[in-house]
């Protein structure tokens, strides 16, 4: 799979402290599409100043931001990653090359140090991914970073606009007979001044659990 003309969708909510490092790590010919989801810390202006394409999604929600970014993309291949600095965007070409033999390439987080991944978030992820493997999906993480072909992803019809988006994507990919491949990706500390929208608070964790439960019950 050629790495040329890859769009990278980065959902963003108050990630001003992370964006310089995140965008600097992008490989050559990978274009950042920063989807501002209501930031109040100047994230959108910082991203634009660093050369990223910025689009705005006023509806709060991870899935809403991701879908808006997907619609704004124009490249045949689109990657998705968090904008908080926890993922190394220099590893994205590994996922893109995986599309030579798969329809969806996803990352499995491997912590780069102790305390990077809170135990409760890790345990929840292990439970959900075990359910997915039981359904026939060979994954051990809920796709924090991923690569797919834009048109195929649009046609898959993922409807969740909250934290359940990546889980619904995996479930619908299995139902559609997609070939899914998983790669280990580095998972480090978030940039100073940023906080996880899921594991960073009890409220975030409970909201994610609610959204995952809703997707699994369909």
N, C-alpha and C positions, 0 to 999 in steps of 0.2 A: 504494500500500500504506500503510495507516494505521500509524503508529508506536506506537499505544497497546498496552500490556500485552505488552511484549517481555521475555523472559527472556534473560539473558546468562550463559553458563556459563564460569567461569574456573577451569581446573585450577590447583592451587596446591601447590607444594612449596617451603617456606622462602622465601616472598616477603614477609616482614614489612615490609621496607624499601620495597616498591613499593605495597602495598595502599592506603595512604591516598590517594596520587595517582591510582591506577587507579580506585578507587571514586568519587573526587570528580569524575572526568571523565565519568562515566556521564550520558547525557542524561536528562531528566525522563521518568518512566514506564518506564524501563528498569530491571529488577530484577536485581541481581547474585546469582548462585548460585555461591558459592565452594566448590569441591570440594577439600577438604584431603586430600592424598595421602601423609600421614605426616610433616608438618612438625614440626620440633623447635624452631622459633624463635618460637612463639606466633602464627603466621599465622592460625589458626582463631579465636583469641580476638580478635585485632585486627579481622578481618573482621566478626565478630559484633557487636563494639562499634561498628562503623561502619554497622551496619544491614543488612548482607548476610545472605542466607540461607546457612547453612553446612551442608554435608553431608560425610560422611567416607567415603573409599574406601581401605580398608587395602591392597588389592592395588596394588603400585607399577606405574605405567605411564600414559603420557599417554592412551592410548585407554581404559583402565579409568576414569580420572577423567572424561573427556569423556562416556562413556556413562552413568556414574552421574549426572552433571549433567543429561543429556538426560532420563533417567527421572524426575528430581526436578522438572523444569520442568513448568509447567502452562499457559503461554501458547501460543497457536497458532504464533507465530513465535519461534524461538530463535536467538540469536547465540552465537558462540564466539570467544574471544580469549585470548591469553596474559595472565598476571597479573604479569608482570615489569616493566611500565612501558614496554616498547618500542613498543607500539601505542597509538594515540590512540583511546580508546573513544568520543570525541565524534564520530568518523566513522562509527560503526555505523549511524545512520539512512540513510546513503547506500546501504549494503548492503541494508537492509530495503526501501527504496524500489525497489531493483533486482528484488525478488521480484514486482513487478507484471508483469514480462515474462519471468520466469525461475523455475526451480524451486530453484536454488542460486546464491547470490551470494557471491563470494569476493574476498579482498583480494590485491593484488599489491604486495609491499613495495617502497617507494621510500625508500632511505636518506636521512636528513635531514642527514647529515654524513659525512666520511671516517672510515673505521675502524669504522663501526657494524656492518657485515656482513662477517665474516672471509672472505677470498678462498676458502678451501676449502669453506665452507658455501655460498657463492654459486655456486661452480662446480658443486657437487653438485646444487644446486637447479636450475641451468640445464640440466644433463643430464637430470634426471628430468622436468622440465617439457617438454623437447623431445620426449621419448618420449611424453608424454601428448598433445602436439599431433599427433604422428604417428598416434596412435590416434583423433584427431578431436576432442579437447578443446581449446577455445580459451583456454588458460591459460599464464601465464609464471611461476607460482609454485605452491607446494604448499599453498595455502589456509591461511595462518596465522590469518586471521580469516574468518569465514563466517556466512551467515544462511540459514536454511531453515525450512520448516514442520515442526513437531515430529513430527506423526504420519507424514508421508511419510518423514522421516529414520529413524524407528524401523522402518518397513516396509522400508526399503532393506536392512536387515540387515547393517550393518558389524560384522565380528567381531574385527578386530585390536584388541588392548588395549595395544599398545605405541606406538612412534613411527610405525608404519605406518598408523595410523588415518586421517589426512587423505588419504593416497595411495589407500587402499582406497575411501574415500568417493568420490573423484573417479572412479576406475575404475568403481565400481558405478553411479554417477550416469550415466556415459556409456552403460553397458550397458542401463540402464533407460530411456534416451531422454530424460533430464532436459535441460532448457535451462539451461546454465551461463553466467553472465556474470561478468566480472572487472572490478574497479575498483582504481585506484591508491590505496594507503593509506600513510600516513606510517610510517616505521620508524626509530625513534630509539634512543638509548642506553638500556640497562636501568637501572633504579633502582640507586642505590648499595647495595652489600651483596648484590645478587642475581647469579646466574650462569646463563647458558644451559645447559639440560640436554643440548643437542645440540652446539652449536659451542663451548661453554665449556671443553671438555676433549676430548682424543683419544679417551678411552673413550666419551664421549657420541656423538661423531661416528661411531665404528665401530659402536656399537649402532644408531644411526639407519640407517646404510648396510645393516647386517644386516636390519633390519626392513623397509626399503624393498625390498631384494632378495627377501625372502620374499613380499611382496605381489605384486611384479611376476612372480614365477615361478608364480603360481597360474593 
